[in-house]
């Protein structure tokens, strides 16, 4: 009887472990230092050590990857018409190996937990040239850096806002890096980004075989090893159009659509805002007159309501026009609702999007941009 109970308990514990095992990545900050102690690994200090670690990972082909659970993230091959011919095979505990300075191989893997992180074994197309370029960048800066995005599967790339269809991330030839206090003055600002850009320019000139693209984004820099020099900056919106009837917000630049979003509006949907407290969303032409990173909603962009016409109309109605009309995210603490929020209109007259969407709108829309709100 005892043996039977022990067997049942053991089976249950094994089942629980196998399920939890999928989500061990949550404990990376704890497991990684433990791995360092057990393996006594130290960060590689030169190109030879970096390449030795790179070649220590088993290699496989795209055809073989498609036969694994990881293959489902490639979906329709039209999103990757010319797949990489070589993939690294990374098991759970190899994920903690250093590959460049303070950067572990896990930092370069597909980072989207919904798609990739629940697999025990991952595969990644990583070009050793990007590792060497990161090493040279660390040498130039004499500071550590963080990776926002490394290798991407096609499915992950599709879900990444603003990603190019043929992104070099798909081939392991690109990384997006975030920057800290690079110049050591106690502040993180444009001067830190400038220092990284200068270092990359220097590397591209000195090592033409590593030359590539550099994209300047608000909170990160994209670098790659495409073989030719290319530079670009994030395109900003110069006009916003809100179409109330179809619950759509569109960002434009030079007449071209940049992004579209579904929105929730004021819960009183009959006509334009007229008076303070009527919970209607205004209609008219305004500008983005400011922003608040610490509002009661997750970030907000202020709309210059009321304009002169709104104030005159409210006076005729014998009321105040009101104010505080924003484009904002979800209420603080309710970000988990995501796109479920627009099942119904719920604001007091503002225009609401998800938290991830307001981050993008916040980044792409400068103060002073024109916004037109149509019925």
N, C-alpha and C positions, 0 to 999 in steps of 0.2 A: 504493500500500500504506500509506504514511504517513498519507494523508488518511483512509483507512478506519479505521486504528487511532485516530486523533484523534477521529473521529466516534463510534466505539464508546465511547471513554473519556469523551467529553463527555456522551454519552447516559447512561452509568452515573452520572456525577457529578450530572447533572440529576435522575435518579431518586432518588439518595440525598438530595439537597437537598429535593426535594418531600416525601419521607417525614419527614426531620428537621424540616422547616418546621412540621409539625403540633405539634411539641413545643417550639417556641421559647419558650413561656411559662416554661419552666424557667429560661431565661436572663434573665427580666424584670429582676432586680436589676442586671444588667450593661447590658442594652439600654436601659432607661429613662433612666439618666443620659446615655448616648450620644445618645439622642433629644433630650434637653434641649439638649445642646451644638449639635447639628446644626440644630435648629429655633429655637434661642434663645428657647424659650418660658419664661415665668415664671408662677407661680401667679396665678390671678385674685384681685383684691383687693376687688372689690365686686360687688353684685348684677348690675349692667349687664354687667360682663365675664363673669360666670358664665353669664348667659342668652345672650350672644353666642356663647360656646363651645358651649353646648347646641344652639343653632339652626344651628351649623356642620355638625352631623352630618346626613347624608341621612335622610329619614323614609320609612317604608313602612307598609303595613297588615298586619293579622293574616292576612288572606287570602293576601297575597303571601308572608309568612313561612312559611306552611304549605307553599308550593311549593318551598321551599329545603331543604337538608340539615338546617337548624336546626329545621324543622317537626316532625321525628321526636320531638323532646323534648316535644311537646304531647300525643302519644299519644291516649288516649281523652278526648274533649272534656268529659266529665262532670267532670273535675278542674279545668276552667276554663270554666264555663258562660257567663260574660260576659267574654270576652277584651278586653284593652285595644285601643283603636282605632288607636293610633299606636306605632310601634316605631322606635328609632334603629338605623341600620345602621352597624356599626363594623368597619372593616378592621383588619388586624393592626397596622399602625403608628399608626393613630389611637388604638389602645388606650392609648398612653402620654401622651395629652393630659391636662393638669390640667383638672379641672372645678370643684373647690372646694378652695381652699387647697392643702394637700399631697396631696389625694386625686385620683387619676387615674381616668379612666373605667373602666380595667381593674379597679379596686377595687370597682366597683359591678356588674360583669358577673356572670353565673352562674359561681360559683367552683369548681364540681366538675369537676376535670379529666377524670374518667371520662366525663362526659356532654357537656360543652360546649367545653372548652379545646382540643380537637383540631381545631376548625373554623377555617379561615382568616378567615371573616367571621362575626361574631356579631351577634345582634339583641337589643335590650333595651328593655323598656317602662320608661322612667324619667320620673317626674313631676318637672318643674322645681321644684315646691314643696319636695320633699325636699332638693334641692340648696341652695335658699335657706335652709332650716332648718338644714342643716349649716353653712352659711356663718355664720349668726347664732350658732350654738353655738361655732364657732371664735373668733368675735369676743369672745364672753363669756368663754371660757376662756383666751384668749391662749396656747393650747397646741395642738399637733397631736394628732389622734386617728387611730385605725386602724379600718378597716371589716372586720368579720368576715363579714358577709353583706349583699348588696345585692339586686339583682334575682335572682329564681329562676324557672326554668321549672317547669311542673307536675311533670315527672319528678324534678327536683332537689328540689322541695319535699316530694314523697312520701318521699324518702330522708332528709330532715332530721328528726332526732329531735325530737318535740314540736311540730312545725310544724302550725299550723291549716290545715284544708283550703282555706279561702278567704283565706289569708294575704295581707296587703297587700304582701308581697314579690313576689307574682305580678304586681302592677300597678305596680311600681316606686315605691311610696309608702312604703316602709319600709327601714330599715337596722338592723343590729345592730352596735354599736360596742364596741370594747374600750378600756380606759382604762389610762393609765400614771400617772406621777407628776404629776398635774394640779396639786396644791397646792405642788409644788416643795420638799417637805421631805426628799427623798431616799428616800422609802418609797412603795410602792404598797399601799394598803389601802382600807378602807371610806370613809375621809374623801375620797379621790379620787372615788369613785363618788358620794358625797353632793354634791360640788361640781358634778358634771355634772348630776345630777338637779335641783339647784336652778336651774342655768342653763336647763334644758329647761322647768321650771315657769314661769320668768320669760318665756321666749319664747312659750309657749302663751298666757299672759295678755296680753302686749303685742301679739301678732300672731295674732288669733283665726282668720284664714284659714289659718294653718299648724298650728292646734291638732290634737292627735292622741293616740295611745296611747303609753304608756311601760311596758315590761315589765322588771322587775328580776330579772336572772339572776345566778348566782354570779360569772361572769367577763365578763359583757357587759351592755349595756343595749339594749333594742329601742326605737326611736322611729319614729313614722310620722306621716302627715298625713291621717288618716281624716276630719277635720272635726269630731270631737267628742272631748272629753277622756275618756280611759280609762286606768286604772292597774291593774297586777296584778304579782304576784310569783310566782316559780316554786313550784309545789306540791311539798312534801316528803312522802316516804313515812313512814308511822308503823308499818308492819308489813311484814315480808318472809315469804313462804311458799316453802319449797323442797320440791318433790315429787320424791323420788329416783327413783321408778319410771319417771316420764315425763321425767326430766331437765329440769325446769322450775323457774325462779325467778321469782316474781311480786312486784311492789311494789304496796302498797295505801295509800290515804289515805282515812280515814273509810269503810272498807269498799268503796271503789271501786278497780278496777284501774287503776294508772297505767302500768305497763310489764310486759312479760313477756320472759324471756330463756331460751334453751336453754343448758344448762350441761354441763360435764364434772365428774365426781366422782372420789372415790378409786378407784384401780384394783382394789381388793378390794371387790367389790360385794355380798358376802353379809352382810346384816344391818348393825346399827349398830356404831359404833366402840366397842371394849371396852378395848383395851390400847394402850399406846404402841407405835408401829411397825407396827400391823396394816393400815395404809393404807386404813382404812374411813372413810366420812363419818359423823359422828354423827347421832343422831336425838333430837329433844327440843325444848325451848323455851329460848331463849337471848336475849341482847341483843348489839348491836354495841358493843363495849367500847373500840374505838380504831381508829386507822388509821395506815398507813405509806406515805408517798409515795415512799420510796426503798428498797423491799424488793427481794429477788432476782427478784420478779415485778413486772409493771407495775402498781403500786399495789395495796394490800390493805386490806381492812376486817377487823378482828379479831372473831371470834365468841367469846362468853364460855364456851366449852367448856374444862374440864369444869364442870358444875354439881354440886350435892351428890349427886344420884342417880348421876351418872356416876362420881364418886369412890368411892361405896359399892360400886357394881357392879364396879369395877376391883379394889378391895380383896378382894372375894369371889373374884375370879379369880386373886388372887395376883400382880397386876401393877400398874404405874402407868397412870393413864388417858391420859397424854400431854397434848398441848396444841398451841398454834400452829395452830389451825384458822381459816382465812381465806376470805373471798370475794376472789378476785384475778384479775388479767389473765394474760397469757401470760408465759413466762420472758423476761427481758430479752434483747433481740436476736432474738426469735422472733415479734414482732408481725405479721410478714408472713404468718404462718400463718392469721390471721383465723379464720373459722368452720370451717376444716378441722380445728381442734384437737379438736372434739368428735366426731370419727369414732369415737374410743374414750375410755373413762375413763382418765385418766393421772396424776391428782394423788396425793399421799400422804394424802388425806383431806379436802382443801380443796374448795371450790366454785369452778370456773373459768369465766370468760366471756372474750370478746375484749377487746382493749385499748380499743376505742372504747366498748364496753358498760360496762367498769369505770369509765371516765370519767363516764358517765351515772349509774351506780349510786353512785359516789363523791359526785356532786353532789346526788343526790336523797335519799340516806339519811343522816340525822343520827346522831351517836353516841347510844346509848341506845335506838335503835329495836329493837322486838321482832322476833325471827326464830324461826320454827317450821320445823323440818326433819322432814318426814314420810317414812315408808318409800317 
